């Protein structure tokens, strides 16, 4: 009988503990879901704020380029931005030469130089500029003077 009573107490204690654990898990899960919602909302807001900052900066810089905005505090940043944009365009042009590509005049999509129409937007590109490359060869006669080797 004592064994049955002890077994009953153990079972009740185990059941109560399991119930408490389940209740705590449910509570923590709810808190975690709520925290996740807040973190997600904050991340979305932060992304939008950064986009607004970017748009503000672009608008201010565009006004500077049009010479309709002057701010002595920003002059250094404007000049650095202008210099970086120029460098970017130079590097892009060199890369296009290496890849034998160009930008679509309408949408900016990178296309092969020989394309007369953009495959993305369909706009006419004009005639392709073909760059002819000539390689000079040096003629060197063989020792017996009857045949020639060509070296670049």
N, CA, C and O atoms as a GROMACS GRO file, in nm:
protein
  608
    1UNK      N    1   0.080  -0.117   0.000
    1UNK     CA    2   0.000   0.000   0.000
    1UNK      C    3   0.086   0.126   0.000
    1UNK      O    4   0.057   0.223  -0.070
    2UNK      N    5   0.192   0.124   0.079
    2UNK     CA    6   0.283   0.238   0.085
    2UNK      C    7   0.345   0.260  -0.054
    2UNK      O    8   0.360   0.373  -0.101
    3UNK      N    9   0.379   0.151  -0.117
    3UNK     CA   10   0.438   0.160  -0.251
    3UNK      C   11   0.341   0.225  -0.348
    3UNK      O   12   0.379   0.309  -0.430
    4UNK      N   13   0.214   0.185  -0.339
    4UNK     CA   14   0.112   0.242  -0.426
    4UNK      C   15   0.095   0.391  -0.396
    4UNK      O   16   0.079   0.470  -0.489
    5UNK      N   17   0.096   0.429  -0.273
    5UNK     CA   18   0.081   0.568  -0.233
    5UNK      C   19   0.199   0.651  -0.283
    5UNK      O   20   0.181   0.760  -0.336
    6UNK      N   21   0.321   0.597  -0.264
    6UNK     CA   22   0.440   0.668  -0.311
    6UNK      C   23   0.441   0.681  -0.463
    6UNK      O   24   0.478   0.785  -0.517
    7UNK      N   25   0.400   0.575  -0.529
    7UNK     CA   26   0.393   0.576  -0.674
    7UNK      C   27   0.290   0.680  -0.722
    7UNK      O   28   0.313   0.748  -0.822
    8UNK      N   29   0.180   0.690  -0.652
    8UNK     CA   30   0.077   0.788  -0.685
    8UNK      C   31   0.129   0.930  -0.666
    8UNK      O   32   0.102   1.017  -0.749
    9UNK      N   33   0.204   0.954  -0.557
    9UNK     CA   34   0.261   1.087  -0.531
    9UNK      C   35   0.363   1.124  -0.640
    9UNK      O   36   0.366   1.237  -0.688
   10UNK      N   37   0.444   1.026  -0.676
   10UNK     CA   38   0.546   1.050  -0.780
   10UNK      C   39   0.479   1.083  -0.913
   10UNK      O   40   0.520   1.174  -0.984
   11UNK      N   41   0.376   1.007  -0.945
   11UNK     CA   42   0.303   1.031  -1.070
   11UNK      C   43   0.239   1.169  -1.070
   11UNK      O   44   0.246   1.241  -1.170
   12UNK      N   45   0.176   1.207  -0.958
   12UNK     CA   46   0.113   1.339  -0.947
   12UNK      C   47   0.219   1.449  -0.959
   12UNK      O   48   0.198   1.547  -1.030
   13UNK      N   49   0.334   1.432  -0.889
   13UNK     CA   50   0.441   1.531  -0.895
   13UNK      C   51   0.493   1.544  -1.038
   13UNK      O   52   0.514   1.654  -1.088
   14UNK      N   53   0.512   1.429  -1.102
   14UNK     CA   54   0.561   1.429  -1.242
   14UNK      C   55   0.460   1.499  -1.332
   14UNK      O   56   0.498   1.578  -1.418
   15UNK      N   57   0.334   1.470  -1.313
   15UNK     CA   58   0.228   1.530  -1.394
   15UNK      C   59   0.222   1.680  -1.372
   15UNK      O   60   0.210   1.756  -1.467
   16UNK      N   61   0.230   1.724  -1.246
   16UNK     CA   62   0.229   1.866  -1.216
   16UNK      C   63   0.350   1.936  -1.277
   16UNK      O   64   0.338   2.044  -1.336
   17UNK      N   65   0.467   1.873  -1.262
   17UNK     CA   66   0.589   1.931  -1.321
   17UNK      C   67   0.579   1.940  -1.473
   17UNK      O   68   0.617   2.041  -1.532
   18UNK      N   69   0.529   1.836  -1.535
   18UNK     CA   70   0.513   1.835  -1.681
   18UNK      C   71   0.417   1.944  -1.723
   18UNK      O   72   0.439   2.012  -1.824
   19UNK      N   73   0.310   1.962  -1.647
   19UNK     CA   74   0.212   2.066  -1.678
   19UNK      C   75   0.275   2.205  -1.664
   19UNK      O   76   0.253   2.292  -1.747
   20UNK      N   77   0.354   2.223  -1.557
   20UNK     CA   78   0.423   2.352  -1.538
   20UNK      C   79   0.523   2.378  -1.650
   20UNK      O   80   0.532   2.490  -1.701
   21UNK      N   81   0.598   2.276  -1.688
   21UNK     CA   82   0.696   2.291  -1.795
   21UNK      C   83   0.625   2.327  -1.926
   21UNK      O   84   0.669   2.417  -1.998
   22UNK      N   85   0.516   2.258  -1.956
   22UNK     CA   86   0.441   2.286  -2.078
   22UNK      C   87   0.387   2.429  -2.076
   22UNK      O   88   0.390   2.499  -2.177
   23UNK      N   89   0.338   2.471  -1.961
   23UNK     CA   90   0.287   2.606  -1.947
   23UNK      C   91   0.398   2.709  -1.968
   23UNK      O   92   0.379   2.810  -2.036
   24UNK      N   93   0.514   2.684  -1.909
   24UNK     CA   94   0.628   2.775  -1.925
   24UNK      C   95   0.676   2.779  -2.070
   24UNK      O   96   0.709   2.886  -2.122
   25UNK      N   97   0.679   2.663  -2.134
   25UNK     CA   98   0.722   2.657  -2.274
   25UNK      C   99   0.626   2.737  -2.361
   25UNK      O  100   0.668   2.812  -2.449
   26UNK      N  101   0.497   2.721  -2.337
   26UNK     CA  102   0.397   2.795  -2.414
   26UNK      C  103   0.413   2.945  -2.392
   26UNK      O  104   0.407   3.024  -2.487
   27UNK      N  105   0.434   2.985  -2.266
   27UNK     CA  106   0.453   3.126  -2.234
   27UNK      C  107   0.578   3.182  -2.303
   27UNK      O  108   0.573   3.289  -2.364
   28UNK      N  109   0.691   3.108  -2.294
   28UNK     CA  110   0.816   3.152  -2.356
   28UNK      C  111   0.802   3.157  -2.508
   28UNK      O  112   0.855   3.248  -2.573
   29UNK      N  113   0.732   3.060  -2.566
   29UNK     CA  114   0.711   3.060  -2.710
   29UNK      C  115   0.633   3.182  -2.754
   29UNK      O  116   0.666   3.246  -2.855
   30UNK      N  117   0.529   3.217  -2.677
   30UNK     CA  118   0.451   3.337  -2.708
   30UNK      C  119   0.536   3.462  -2.699
   30UNK      O  120   0.525   3.551  -2.784
   31UNK      N  121   0.621   3.469  -2.597
   31UNK     CA  122   0.711   3.584  -2.582
   31UNK      C  123   0.810   3.591  -2.697
   31UNK      O  124   0.839   3.699  -2.748
   32UNK      N  125   0.861   3.475  -2.737
   32UNK     CA  126   0.957   3.470  -2.848
   32UNK      C  127   0.893   3.517  -2.978
   32UNK      O  128   0.954   3.590  -3.056
   33UNK      N  129   0.769   3.473  -3.002
   33UNK     CA  130   0.697   3.516  -3.123
   33UNK      C  131   0.676   3.667  -3.120
   33UNK      O  132   0.695   3.735  -3.221
   34UNK      N  133   0.637   3.719  -3.004
   34UNK     CA  134   0.616   3.864  -2.991
   34UNK      C  135   0.745   3.941  -3.013
   34UNK      O  136   0.746   4.044  -3.082
   35UNK      N  137   0.856   3.892  -2.954
   35UNK     CA  138   0.986   3.957  -2.974
   35UNK      C  139   1.026   3.955  -3.120
   35UNK      O  140   1.077   4.054  -3.173
   36UNK      N  141   1.002   3.841  -3.186
   36UNK     CA  142   1.036   3.828  -3.328
   36UNK      C  143   0.959   3.929  -3.413
   36UNK      O  144   1.013   3.988  -3.506
   37UNK      N  145   0.831   3.949  -3.378
   37UNK     CA  146   0.751   4.047  -3.452
   37UNK      C  147   0.809   4.187  -3.435
   37UNK      O  148   0.819   4.263  -3.532
   38UNK      N  149   0.847   4.221  -3.311
   38UNK     CA  150   0.905   4.353  -3.286
   38UNK      C  151   1.037   4.370  -3.360
   38UNK      O  152   1.062   4.474  -3.422
   39UNK      N  153   1.122   4.267  -3.354
   39UNK     CA  154   1.252   4.276  -3.422
   39UNK      C  155   1.233   4.289  -3.573
   39UNK      O  156   1.304   4.365  -3.638
   40UNK      N  157   1.138   4.216  -3.627
   40UNK     CA  158   1.110   4.223  -3.771
   40UNK      C  159   1.061   4.363  -3.809
   40UNK      O  160   1.104   4.420  -3.909
   41UNK      N  161   0.970   4.417  -3.729
   41UNK     CA  162   0.918   4.552  -3.756
   41UNK      C  163   1.030   4.655  -3.748
   41UNK      O  164   1.037   4.746  -3.831
   42UNK      N  165   1.117   4.640  -3.649
   42UNK     CA  166   1.229   4.733  -3.635
   42UNK      C  167   1.323   4.723  -3.755
   42UNK      O  168   1.369   4.826  -3.806
   43UNK      N  169   1.352   4.601  -3.801
   43UNK     CA  170   1.441   4.582  -3.915
   43UNK      C  171   1.381   4.644  -4.041
   43UNK      O  172   1.452   4.707  -4.120
   44UNK      N  173   1.251   4.627  -4.060
   44UNK     CA  174   1.185   4.687  -4.177
   44UNK      C  175   1.189   4.839  -4.170
   44UNK      O  176   1.214   4.906  -4.270
   45UNK      N  177   1.164   4.893  -4.051
   45UNK     CA  178   1.170   5.039  -4.035
   45UNK      C  179   1.311   5.091  -4.060
   45UNK      O  180   1.329   5.194  -4.125
   46UNK      N  181   1.410   5.020  -4.007
   46UNK     CA  182   1.549   5.061  -4.025
   46UNK      C  183   1.586   5.061  -4.174
   46UNK      O  184   1.654   5.152  -4.221
   47UNK      N  185   1.541   4.960  -4.246
   47UNK     CA  186   1.568   4.952  -4.390
   47UNK      C  187   1.504   5.070  -4.463
   47UNK      O  188   1.566   5.129  -4.551
   48UNK      N  189   1.380   5.104  -4.426
   48UNK     CA  190   1.312   5.217  -4.489
   48UNK      C  191   1.383   5.349  -4.456
   48UNK      O  192   1.397   5.435  -4.542
   49UNK      N  193   1.427   5.364  -4.332
   49UNK     CA  194   1.498   5.486  -4.291
   49UNK      C  195   1.626   5.502  -4.373
   49UNK      O  196   1.656   5.611  -4.421
   50UNK      N  197   1.701   5.392  -4.388
   50UNK     CA  198   1.824   5.398  -4.467
   50UNK      C  199   1.794   5.435  -4.612
   50UNK      O  200   1.870   5.510  -4.674
   51UNK      N  201   1.683   5.383  -4.665
   51UNK     CA  202   1.644   5.416  -4.802
   51UNK      C  203   1.608   5.564  -4.813
   51UNK      O  204   1.643   5.630  -4.911
   52UNK      N  205   1.538   5.617  -4.710
   52UNK     CA  206   1.506   5.760  -4.709
   52UNK      C  207   1.633   5.844  -4.704
   52UNK      O  208   1.645   5.944  -4.775
   53UNK      N  209   1.728   5.804  -4.618
   53UNK     CA  210   1.856   5.876  -4.611
   53UNK      C  211   1.925   5.876  -4.747
   53UNK      O  212   1.977   5.978  -4.793
   54UNK      N  213   1.924   5.761  -4.809
   54UNK     CA  214   1.988   5.749  -4.941
   54UNK      C  215   1.919   5.842  -5.041
   54UNK      O  216   1.986   5.913  -5.116
   55UNK      N  217   1.786   5.842  -5.042
   55UNK     CA  218   1.712   5.929  -5.133
   55UNK      C  219   1.739   6.076  -5.104
   55UNK      O  220   1.755   6.156  -5.197
   56UNK      N  221   1.743   6.112  -4.978
   56UNK     CA  222   1.774   6.251  -4.940
   56UNK      C  223   1.912   6.289  -4.993
   56UNK      O  224   1.930   6.395  -5.052
   57UNK      N  225   2.010   6.200  -4.969
   57UNK     CA  226   2.146   6.226  -5.015
   57UNK      C  227   2.154   6.241  -5.166
   57UNK      O  228   2.222   6.330  -5.216
   58UNK      N  229   2.085   6.153  -5.238
   58UNK     CA  230   2.087   6.161  -5.384
   58UNK      C  231   2.023   6.291  -5.433
   58UNK      O  232   2.074   6.354  -5.526
   59UNK      N  233   1.914   6.331  -5.371
   59UNK     CA  234   1.848   6.456  -5.412
   59UNK      C  235   1.937   6.577  -5.385
   59UNK      O  236   1.947   6.667  -5.467
   60UNK      N  237   2.000   6.578  -5.269
   60UNK     CA  238   2.089   6.689  -5.236
   60UNK      C  239   2.206   6.692  -5.333
   60UNK      O  240   2.244   6.799  -5.381
   61UNK      N  241   2.265   6.573  -5.361
   61UNK     CA  242   2.379   6.569  -5.453
   61UNK      C  243   2.337   6.613  -5.593
   61UNK      O  244   2.410   6.686  -5.659
   62UNK      N  245   2.220   6.570  -5.638
   62UNK     CA  246   2.172   6.610  -5.771
   62UNK      C  247   2.154   6.762  -5.778
   62UNK      O  248   2.186   6.823  -5.880
   63UNK      N  249   2.103   6.822  -5.671
   63UNK     CA  250   2.091   6.969  -5.668
   63UNK      C  251   2.229   7.034  -5.673
   63UNK      O  252   2.247   7.138  -5.737
   64UNK      N  253   2.326   6.974  -5.606
   64UNK     CA  254   2.463   7.024  -5.610
   64UNK      C  255   2.517   7.017  -5.753
   64UNK      O  256   2.578   7.113  -5.801
   65UNK      N  257   2.494   6.905  -5.821
   65UNK     CA  258   2.541   6.891  -5.959
   65UNK      C  259   2.477   6.994  -6.051
   65UNK      O  260   2.540   7.041  -6.145
   66UNK      N  261   2.353   7.029  -6.023
   66UNK     CA  262   2.282   7.129  -6.103
   66UNK      C  263   2.316   7.271  -6.057
   66UNK      O  264   2.261   7.369  -6.107
   67UNK      N  265   2.406   7.280  -5.962
   67UNK     CA  266   2.453   7.406  -5.905
   67UNK      C  267   2.340   7.487  -5.843
   67UNK      O  268   2.340   7.610  -5.846
   68UNK      N  269   2.242   7.413  -5.787
   68UNK     CA  270   2.132   7.484  -5.721
   68UNK      C  271   2.131   7.455  -5.570
   68UNK      O  272   2.033   7.482  -5.501
   69UNK      N  273   2.243   7.401  -5.521
   69UNK     CA  274   2.253   7.372  -5.379
   69UNK      C  275   2.397   7.393  -5.337
   69UNK      O  276   2.489   7.336  -5.395
   70UNK      N  277   2.416   7.474  -5.238
   70UNK     CA  278   2.551   7.497  -5.187
   70UNK      C  279   2.548   7.484  -5.036
   70UNK      O  280   2.466   7.544  -4.967
   71UNK      N  281   2.640   7.404  -4.987
   71UNK     CA  282   2.654   7.388  -4.843
   71UNK      C  283   2.801   7.364  -4.815
   71UNK      O  284   2.857   7.262  -4.855
   72UNK      N  285   2.863   7.456  -4.747
   72UNK     CA  286   3.006   7.448  -4.722
   72UNK      C  287   3.041   7.322  -4.642
   72UNK      O  288   3.147   7.262  -4.663
   73UNK      N  289   2.952   7.283  -4.553
   73UNK     CA  290   2.978   7.164  -4.471
   73UNK      C  291   2.980   7.036  -4.554
   73UNK      O  292   3.046   6.939  -4.518
   74UNK      N  293   2.908   7.037  -4.666
   74UNK     CA  294   2.900   6.918  -4.750
   74UNK      C  295   2.992   6.923  -4.872
   74UNK      O  296   3.002   6.824  -4.944
   75UNK      N  297   3.059   7.034  -4.895
   75UNK     CA  298   3.141   7.051  -5.015
   75UNK      C  299   3.244   6.940  -5.031
   75UNK      O  300   3.264   6.890  -5.141
   76UNK      N  301   3.309   6.903  -4.923
   76UNK     CA  302   3.410   6.797  -4.929
   76UNK      C  303   3.349   6.664  -4.971
   76UNK      O  304   3.406   6.591  -5.053
   77UNK      N  305   3.232   6.632  -4.916
   77UNK     CA  306   3.164   6.508  -4.953
   77UNK      C  307   3.119   6.511  -5.098
   77UNK      O  308   3.125   6.410  -5.168
   78UNK      N  309   3.073   6.628  -5.144
   78UNK     CA  310   3.032   6.641  -5.284
   78UNK      C  311   3.150   6.614  -5.377
   78UNK      O  312   3.136   6.540  -5.475
   79UNK      N  313   3.264   6.672  -5.348
   79UNK     CA  314   3.382   6.655  -5.432
   79UNK      C  315   3.430   6.509  -5.431
   79UNK      O  316   3.468   6.456  -5.535
   80UNK      N  317   3.429   6.446  -5.315
   80UNK     CA  318   3.469   6.305  -5.306
   80UNK      C  319   3.373   6.218  -5.386
   80UNK      O  320   3.415   6.125  -5.455
   81UNK      N  321   3.244   6.248  -5.376
   81UNK     CA  322   3.143   6.171  -5.450
   81UNK      C  323   3.162   6.189  -5.600
   81UNK      O  324   3.157   6.092  -5.677
   82UNK      N  325   3.185   6.312  -5.642
   82UNK     CA  326   3.207   6.341  -5.785
   82UNK      C  327   3.329   6.266  -5.836
   82UNK      O  328   3.325   6.206  -5.944
   83UNK      N  329   3.438   6.269  -5.761
   83UNK     CA  330   3.560   6.201  -5.800
   83UNK      C  331   3.539   6.049  -5.807
   83UNK      O  332   3.586   5.983  -5.900
   84UNK      N  333   3.468   5.995  -5.710
   84UNK     CA  334   3.440   5.851  -5.708
   84UNK      C  335   3.351   5.810  -5.825
   84UNK      O  336   3.372   5.705  -5.885
   85UNK      N  337   3.252   5.892  -5.857
   85UNK     CA  338   3.165   5.863  -5.971
   85UNK      C  339   3.244   5.862  -6.101
   85UNK      O  340   3.224   5.776  -6.186
   86UNK      N  341   3.336   5.959  -6.117
   86UNK     CA  342   3.420   5.964  -6.237
   86UNK      C  343   3.507   5.839  -6.247
   86UNK      O  344   3.519   5.779  -6.353
   87UNK      N  345   3.568   5.802  -6.136
   87UNK     CA  346   3.653   5.682  -6.134
   87UNK      C  347   3.571   5.558  -6.169
   87UNK      O  348   3.616   5.474  -6.246
   88UNK      N  349   3.451   5.548  -6.113
   88UNK     CA  350   3.362   5.436  -6.141
   88UNK      C  351   3.334   5.425  -6.290
   88UNK      O  352   3.340   5.316  -6.347
   89UNK      N  353   3.302   5.538  -6.352
   89UNK     CA  354   3.271   5.538  -6.496
   89UNK      C  355   3.392   5.498  -6.579
   89UNK      O  356   3.378   5.426  -6.678
   90UNK      N  357   3.512   5.543  -6.540
   90UNK     CA  358   3.634   5.506  -6.612
   90UNK      C  359   3.658   5.355  -6.603
   90UNK      O  360   3.690   5.291  -6.703
   91UNK      N  361   3.643   5.300  -6.485
   91UNK     CA  362   3.665   5.156  -6.465
   91UNK      C  363   3.560   5.077  -6.543
   91UNK      O  364   3.592   4.975  -6.604
   92UNK      N  365   3.435   5.123  -6.539
   92UNK     CA  366   3.328   5.055  -6.612
   92UNK      C  367   3.355   5.056  -6.762
   92UNK      O  368   3.332   4.956  -6.830
   93UNK      N  369   3.405   5.167  -6.812
   93UNK     CA  370   3.437   5.178  -6.954
   93UNK      C  371   3.549   5.080  -6.993
   93UNK      O  372   3.542   5.014  -7.097
   94UNK      N  373   3.652   5.072  -6.909
   94UNK     CA  374   3.762   4.978  -6.935
   94UNK      C  375   3.712   4.834  -6.932
   94UNK      O  376   3.752   4.752  -7.016
   95UNK      N  377   3.625   4.802  -6.836
   95UNK     CA  378   3.570   4.667  -6.827
   95UNK      C  379   3.485   4.636  -6.949
   95UNK      O  380   3.490   4.525  -7.002
   96UNK      N  381   3.407   4.733  -6.994
   96UNK     CA  382   3.327   4.713  -7.115
   96UNK      C  383   3.416   4.686  -7.236
   96UNK      O  384   3.383   4.602  -7.320
   97UNK      N  385   3.530   4.757  -7.245
   97UNK     CA  386   3.623   4.733  -7.355
   97UNK      C  387   3.678   4.591  -7.349
   97UNK      O  388   3.686   4.522  -7.451
   98UNK      N  389   3.714   4.546  -7.229
   98UNK     CA  390   3.767   4.411  -7.214
   98UNK      C  391   3.662   4.305  -7.248
   98UNK      O  392   3.694   4.202  -7.307
   99UNK      N  393   3.538   4.331  -7.209
   99UNK     CA  394   3.430   4.235  -7.233
   99UNK      C  395   3.368   4.251  -7.371
   99UNK      O  396   3.282   4.171  -7.410
  100UNK      N  397   3.409   4.352  -7.446
  100UNK     CA  398   3.351   4.384  -7.576
  100UNK      C  399   3.201   4.407  -7.561
  100UNK      O  400   3.119   4.353  -7.636
  101UNK      N  401   3.166   4.489  -7.459
  101UNK     CA  402   3.026   4.519  -7.432
  101UNK      C  403   3.006   4.670  -7.423
  101UNK      O  404   3.101   4.748  -7.424
  102UNK      N  405   2.878   4.708  -7.415
  102UNK     CA  406   2.840   4.848  -7.397
  102UNK      C  407   2.712   4.850  -7.316
  102UNK      O  408   2.649   4.746  -7.294
  103UNK      N  409   2.673   4.967  -7.272
  103UNK     CA  410   2.547   4.984  -7.201
  103UNK      C  411   2.439   5.026  -7.298
  103UNK      O  412   2.464   5.106  -7.389
  104UNK      N  413   2.320   4.973  -7.279
  104UNK     CA  414   2.205   5.017  -7.359
  104UNK      C  415   2.184   5.165  -7.333
  104UNK      O  416   2.187   5.210  -7.219
  105UNK      N  417   2.161   5.240  -7.440
  105UNK     CA  418   2.141   5.385  -7.428
  105UNK      C  419   2.011   5.418  -7.356
  105UNK      O  420   1.995   5.528  -7.303
  106UNK      N  421   1.917   5.323  -7.354
  106UNK     CA  422   1.787   5.349  -7.295
  106UNK      C  423   1.776   5.298  -7.150
  106UNK      O  424   1.737   5.373  -7.061
  107UNK      N  425   1.812   5.170  -7.128
  107UNK     CA  426   1.788   5.111  -6.995
  107UNK      C  427   1.915   5.083  -6.916
  107UNK      O  428   1.908   5.049  -6.798
  108UNK      N  429   2.032   5.095  -6.979
  108UNK     CA  430   2.158   5.074  -6.908
  108UNK      C  431   2.201   4.929  -6.899
  108UNK      O  432   2.303   4.900  -6.836
  109UNK      N  433   2.128   4.837  -6.959
  109UNK     CA  434   2.160   4.695  -6.956
  109UNK      C  435   2.289   4.670  -7.034
  109UNK      O  436   2.310   4.731  -7.139
  110UNK      N  437   2.375   4.582  -6.984
  110UNK     CA  438   2.501   4.553  -7.052
  110UNK      C  439   2.475   4.458  -7.169
  110UNK      O  440   2.418   4.350  -7.152
  111UNK      N  441   2.517   4.500  -7.288
  111UNK     CA  442   2.495   4.420  -7.409
  111UNK      C  443   2.625   4.410  -7.488
  111UNK      O  444   2.717   4.490  -7.470
  112UNK      N  445   2.630   4.311  -7.577
  112UNK     CA  446   2.747   4.296  -7.664
  112UNK      C  447   2.754   4.414  -7.760
  112UNK      O  448   2.651   4.470  -7.800
  113UNK      N  449   2.876   4.453  -7.796
  113UNK     CA  450   2.896   4.569  -7.883
  113UNK      C  451   2.828   4.556  -8.019
  113UNK      O  452   2.784   4.656  -8.076
  114UNK      N  453   2.818   4.434  -8.071
  114UNK     CA  454   2.763   4.420  -8.206
  114UNK      C  455   2.610   4.425  -8.209
  114UNK      O  456   2.551   4.430  -8.317
  115UNK      N  457   2.544   4.423  -8.093
  115UNK     CA  458   2.398   4.428  -8.090
  115UNK      C  459   2.349   4.564  -8.137
  115UNK      O  460   2.398   4.668  -8.091
  116UNK      N  461   2.253   4.562  -8.229
  116UNK     CA  462   2.192   4.686  -8.274
  116UNK      C  463   2.068   4.720  -8.193
  116UNK      O  464   2.023   4.835  -8.193
  117UNK      N  465   2.013   4.619  -8.123
  117UNK     CA  466   1.896   4.639  -8.039
  117UNK      C  467   1.922   4.576  -7.903
  117UNK      O  468   1.986   4.472  -7.894
  118UNK      N  469   1.871   4.639  -7.799
  118UNK     CA  470   1.887   4.587  -7.664
  118UNK      C  471   1.796   4.467  -7.644
  118UNK      O  472   1.676   4.476  -7.672
  119UNK      N  473   1.850   4.354  -7.596
  119UNK     CA  474   1.765   4.237  -7.573
  119UNK      C  475   1.670   4.254  -7.454
  119UNK      O  476   1.574   4.178  -7.440
  120UNK      N  477   1.695   4.353  -7.370
  120UNK     CA  478   1.609   4.373  -7.253
  120UNK      C  479   1.492   4.468  -7.284
  120UNK      O  480   1.376   4.435  -7.257
  121UNK      N  481   1.522   4.585  -7.342
  121UNK     CA  482   1.416   4.684  -7.366
  121UNK      C  483   1.381   4.701  -7.514
  121UNK      O  484   1.279   4.760  -7.547
  122UNK      N  485   1.467   4.649  -7.603
  122UNK     CA  486   1.439   4.655  -7.746
  122UNK      C  487   1.477   4.783  -7.816
  122UNK      O  488   1.452   4.797  -7.936
  123UNK      N  489   1.538   4.878  -7.746
  123UNK     CA  490   1.569   5.006  -7.810
  123UNK      C  491   1.687   4.992  -7.905
  123UNK      O  492   1.780   4.914  -7.882
  124UNK      N  493   1.681   5.070  -8.014
  124UNK     CA  494   1.786   5.067  -8.115
  124UNK      C  495   1.914   5.130  -8.058
  124UNK      O  496   1.908   5.233  -7.991
  125UNK      N  497   2.026   5.068  -8.086
  125UNK     CA  498   2.154   5.112  -8.030
  125UNK      C  499   2.241   5.183  -8.132
  125UNK      O  500   2.339   5.248  -8.094
  126UNK      N  501   2.208   5.174  -8.258
  126UNK     CA  502   2.295   5.234  -8.359
  126UNK      C  503   2.398   5.131  -8.402
  126UNK      O  504   2.403   5.019  -8.350
  127UNK      N  505   2.479   5.171  -8.496
  127UNK     CA  506   2.579   5.078  -8.549
  127UNK      C  507   2.686   5.054  -8.446
  127UNK      O  508   2.726   5.143  -8.371
  128UNK      N  509   2.732   4.931  -8.444
  128UNK     CA  510   2.839   4.894  -8.350
  128UNK      C  511   2.971   4.946  -8.400
  128UNK      O  512   3.001   4.944  -8.520
  129UNK      N  513   3.049   4.992  -8.307
  129UNK     CA  514   3.184   5.038  -8.342
  129UNK      C  515   3.276   4.919  -8.337
  129UNK      O  516   3.298   4.859  -8.231
  130UNK      N  517   3.331   4.885  -8.452
  130UNK     CA  518   3.424   4.772  -8.455
  130UNK      C  519   3.565   4.825  -8.447
  130UNK      O  520   3.607   4.910  -8.525
  131UNK      N  521   3.636   4.771  -8.353
  131UNK     CA  522   3.776   4.810  -8.338
  131UNK      C  523   3.861   4.701  -8.400
  131UNK      O  524   3.860   4.586  -8.357
  132UNK      N  525   3.933   4.740  -8.502
  132UNK     CA  526   4.020   4.644  -8.567
  132UNK      C  527   4.156   4.647  -8.500
  132UNK      O  528   4.213   4.753  -8.472
  133UNK      N  529   4.205   4.528  -8.474
  133UNK     CA  530   4.335   4.519  -8.412
  133UNK      C  531   4.433   4.457  -8.512
  133UNK      O  532   4.406   4.353  -8.572
  134UNK      N  533   4.544   4.522  -8.527
  134UNK     CA  534   4.647   4.470  -8.614
  134UNK      C  535   4.764   4.427  -8.529
  134UNK      O  536   4.804   4.495  -8.435
  135UNK      N  537   4.818   4.312  -8.564
  135UNK     CA  538   4.935   4.261  -8.493
  135UNK      C  539   5.051   4.263  -8.591
  135UNK      O  540   5.046   4.202  -8.698
  136UNK      N  541   5.153   4.333  -8.553
  136UNK     CA  542   5.271   4.336  -8.638
  136UNK      C  543   5.351   4.208  -8.620
  136UNK      O  544   5.371   4.162  -8.507
  137UNK      N  545   5.395   4.152  -8.730
  137UNK     CA  546   5.475   4.031  -8.724
  137UNK      C  547   5.615   4.063  -8.776
  137UNK      O  548   5.633   4.142  -8.869
  138UNK      N  549   5.711   4.002  -8.716
  138UNK     CA  550   5.849   4.021  -8.757
  138UNK      C  551   5.891   3.899  -8.838
  138UNK      O  552   5.877   3.786  -8.792
  139UNK      N  553   5.942   3.922  -8.956
  139UNK     CA  554   5.985   3.811  -9.041
  139UNK      C  555   6.132   3.785  -9.012
  139UNK      O  556   6.218   3.873  -9.022
  140UNK      N  557   6.158   3.661  -8.976
  140UNK     CA  558   6.295   3.623  -8.944
  140UNK      C  559   6.329   3.499  -9.027
  140UNK      O  560   6.267   3.395  -9.010
  141UNK      N  561   6.428   3.510  -9.117
  141UNK     CA  562   6.462   3.394  -9.198
  141UNK      C  563   6.532   3.287  -9.114
  141UNK      O  564   6.600   3.317  -9.015
  142UNK      N  565   6.513   3.159  -9.157
  142UNK     CA  566   6.584   3.050  -9.091
  142UNK      C  567   6.731   3.055  -9.132
  142UNK      O  568   6.773   3.134  -9.217
  143UNK      N  569   6.804   2.970  -9.068
  143UNK     CA  570   6.950   2.968  -9.093
  143UNK      C  571   6.983   2.944  -9.239
  143UNK      O  572   7.080   3.000  -9.289
  144UNK      N  573   6.904   2.859  -9.311
  144UNK     CA  574   6.938   2.829  -9.449
  144UNK      C  575   6.882   2.932  -9.546
  144UNK      O  576   6.916   2.931  -9.665
  145UNK      N  577   6.797   3.022  -9.497
  145UNK     CA  578   6.748   3.133  -9.580
  145UNK      C  579   6.634   3.094  -9.671
  145UNK      O  580   6.593   3.177  -9.752
  146UNK      N  581   6.580   2.973  -9.662
  146UNK     CA  582   6.473   2.932  -9.754
  146UNK      C  583   6.333   2.953  -9.699
  146UNK      O  584   6.240   2.977  -9.775
  147UNK      N  585   6.317   2.945  -9.568
  147UNK     CA  586   6.184   2.961  -9.508
  147UNK      C  587   6.187   3.073  -9.405
  147UNK      O  588   6.293   3.114  -9.358
  148UNK      N  589   6.069   3.122  -9.372
  148UNK     CA  590   6.062   3.230  -9.274
  148UNK      C  591   5.976   3.186  -9.155
  148UNK      O  592   5.877   3.115  -9.172
  149UNK      N  593   6.016   3.230  -9.037
  149UNK     CA  594   5.933   3.212  -8.916
  149UNK      C  595   5.867   3.344  -8.886
  149UNK      O  596   5.924   3.450  -8.912
  150UNK      N  597   5.749   3.339  -8.830
  150UNK     CA  598   5.680   3.460  -8.791
  150UNK      C  599   5.671   3.466  -8.640
  150UNK      O  600   5.629   3.370  -8.575
  151UNK      N  601   5.711   3.579  -8.584
  151UNK     CA  602   5.703   3.600  -8.440
  151UNK      C  603   5.624   3.726  -8.413
  151UNK      O  604   5.634   3.825  -8.485
  152UNK      N  605   5.544   3.720  -8.307
  152UNK     CA  606   5.470   3.841  -8.266
  152UNK      C  607   5.550   3.913  -8.164
  152UNK      O  608   5.508   4.018  -8.115
   0.00000   0.00000   0.00000
